[in-house]
Amino acid sequence: MAITLPHVLAWLEALQQAYVENRRVLTDLDAAIGDADHGSNMERGFNAVKAELAGNPPPDIGAAFRATATTLLRSVGGASGPLYGTLFLRASVACTGMAELHASDVVDMFEAALAGVAQRGRATLNDKTMLDALAPAVEAMKSALADGAGLEVILERAAAAAETGMRNTIPLQARKGRASYLGERSIGHQDPGATSTYLLLKAAAEAWRGAAGAG
């Protein structure tokens, strides 16, 4: 069994629900070190994605991610739109024309997404950004794949690594984005972008658990 278009659409729908449910959490985190709009931005963006995919069903996985990227770029303001738009755009390139994904394809997809986010945000690990959740998640995926793990284990390890990375942003001083303007006052707060990234990976692990046989 492999990840097919219905699995991808289920993940994107789960993401929309996750951002609706966690809007207040993300907003409160962003209120401490940003513009207090991350929750509303993510909710609005993925509500738009849900509507776009329902109105224009994509023919394959790459097209689904491309539609997600363009919708986020169009509907989300601030840094979230370009960064999450780039994440899904790079994912779409990695999955161009593909009808199914196996474990190695999923890892390649997230690795491409990570490279795009790092390039777009000009960020590195420990800058207190979404990269602090995404980078360790991708490393955990690569390590699990090298160990011969199946997709379920790969994604569970990725989500766990993302959660750890998210929590590790609390003692960091922000070096990118609006939070960096606060200097040392940004220390002691969990990064909202790392939190929304953890939610993204957690949703993938949960939505794709039924495809655990993919390899």
N, C-alpha and C positions, 0 to 999 in steps of 0.2 A: 504493500500500500504506500502511496506517495501523497504529498500535498497537491491538491488539485484546485481549480478555480473556486469551487464552493467552499473549500477550507479557507482560502484567502479572503473571500467575502465574509465568512463567519468571523474571522479575526478582525477585519475592519469594522464589522458591526459591534463586536465585543469592545473594541477600542472606543467607539463612539459612546457606548454605554458607560465605560470606565471613566471617560472624561466628564460625562454628565454627572455621574455619582461623586466624582472627586473634584468638582469645580470649586467648592468652597475650600477644600484642603489646599489646592494649587493656588487659589487666590490669596489665602492667608499667608502661605509661604512667600509669595511674590510681594505681598504688602510689606513684608519686613525688609526686603532688600531690592525691590524693583518697583514696577508701576501698578501692582495689584491687578493685572489684567491677564495673567497667564491662564488662569482657570477659564475665564470667559472666552479667551482666544482659542483654547484647545476645544472647548465645547462647541463653539461656533464653527470652527474649521471642520470638525468631524461630523457635525450635523449636516454641513454642506456636502461633505464626501458621501454620506449616506444617501442624500437626495440625488446626487450626481450619478452614483452607481445604480440606483433604482431606476432613474429615468433613462440612462444610457448604459445598458448592461455591457460590460467589456467582453471581448471575445476570448481573451486569454489572461494569464497571470501578469505578464508584463504590461498589458493595456490597463489592467486594474490598478496597478501601482502608478502608472503614468497619469491616469485620471485622478488618483488621489493626490499626487504631487501638484498637478496644475490647479486643482481645486483649493488646496491649502495655500498655494502661492497667491491665489486670487482673493481668498476670503479671510486670511489671517494676517493681522498687522504685527508690528514690532519685529523682534528677532525670530519668533516662533515660526512664522510663515516661511521665510527663506530657509531656516534650518531643517524643519520637518519636511518642507517641500523638497529640499535637496536629498534628504534621507530616502524618501520614496522615489525620487527621480533616479537616483543611483541604483536603487533596488529594481526599478523598472528596466534599466539598461541591462543589469545582470540577468534578468528573466525575460528578455525580449523574445516574444513568440512562443514561450514555453507553456505547455498544457499541464505539466506536473513538475514538482520539485522533490528531489531526494535529499537526504541529510546533508550531503556535501554541497548541494545547490543552495540550501538554506544558509549554510555557513558562509559560502561565497557571497550571497546576497547581502547579508548583514556586514560582512567585511567591506564590501563596496560602499554600503551606506555609511559606515564609519569613516571611510576615507573622504567621502563627500562632505560630511558634517565637519570634520576636522579642517578641511580646506576652506569651506565656506565661512566657518566661524573663526578661522585662524587661531584655534585653541589647541592646547595640549592637556595631558592629564594633570590634574591638580590645579587647574585654573578656576575651579568651582563652576562648571557648566554641565550640560547634558552629557558631554564627553566622559565625565567621571563615572557615569553609569554605563554608557554604551561601550567604551573601550574595554573595561574588564569583562563585560558580558561577551564580547566577541572573542577575547582571549580564552574565556572559559569554553566557548563553543569549539574553538579550534583544538583545544586540548582534549575535550571530550571526543571529538571526531577522530583525533589521532589515536585515542585509546580504544577505538572501535565501538563507541557507544551509539545507540540508536537515537532517533530524533527526540523522543520524549526526554531522555536523560540529557541530551545536548541542550534542549530548551530549558529544562529545570535548572541545570547548572548556570545557564546564562541569566535566568531570572534571579537566582540567588546571588550571583556576582554583581548584578545590577543593583540589587537591594543593598548589598554591602557598600558598593561604590557610592550610592545615593547617601547613605548615612555617613560615609567618610567625608562628604562635603561640609558637614557641620563645622568642624574646626578649621576649615580652610578660609583663607582670605581671597575674595573674588579678584580675579585679574582680567576678566573680560565682561563686557556688557555694562548695563547700568549699575549693577551691584558693585562693580569695581570702583565707582565714584565714592563709595562709602569707606573705602580703605579698610582699616582694622575693624570698623563697626560691622562689616559683613561677616566677621567671625562669629560662630555660634548659631548660625542659621542654616537650615537645610536648603540646598539649591532647588528651586521649583522645576527647572529644566531637567535636572537629574531625576527628579521625582516623576515627571511625566514620561520620561524615558523608561524608568523602571516599570511603570504601568503598561507601557507598550510591550515590553518583553514578557511581563507576567501574563498579559492577555494572549500573547502568542503561545506561551507554554500551555495555557488552559484550553485555548481554542483548538490547538493542534494535537492535544493529548490522544485523541482517537486515531491519529495517523502515526502512532508510535512505531509501527512496523516499517515506516519509510527508512530507507538506508541508501 
